[in-house]
Amino acid sequence: MFTIEHDFDATVITLIDEAEPQSRPLNEDVVILTFDDRVVIEQMSPDGDEVNRVTFTMHQLAELRLALNLPEGNYRIEKQG
């Protein structure tokens, strides 16, 4: 399950872990905040005492998107310009 909310300066996507009862422990929700110049992914630590945060630039996000569909190897995105 997931939710999408549009705030003033960001779009917030929350991925909510769901599992069949007694099948496995649930993971903490993943929150994805998208801004004009970056994407931030947050998740509470398993202890619940701090938020783990990863920030991607838009270039890094583009590389990640491409990497998900490419075979093993080294790649560089050439800037169009």
Secondary structure as GFF3:
##gff-version 3
##sequence-region A 1 81
A	DSSP	beta_strand	2	6	.	.	.	ID=ss1
A	DSSP	beta_strand	11	15	.	.	.	ID=ss2
A	DSSP	beta_strand	30	34	.	.	.	ID=ss3
A	DSSP	beta_strand	38	44	.	.	.	ID=ss4
A	DSSP	beta_strand	51	57	.	.	.	ID=ss5
A	DSSP	alpha_helix	58	67	.	.	.	ID=ss6
###
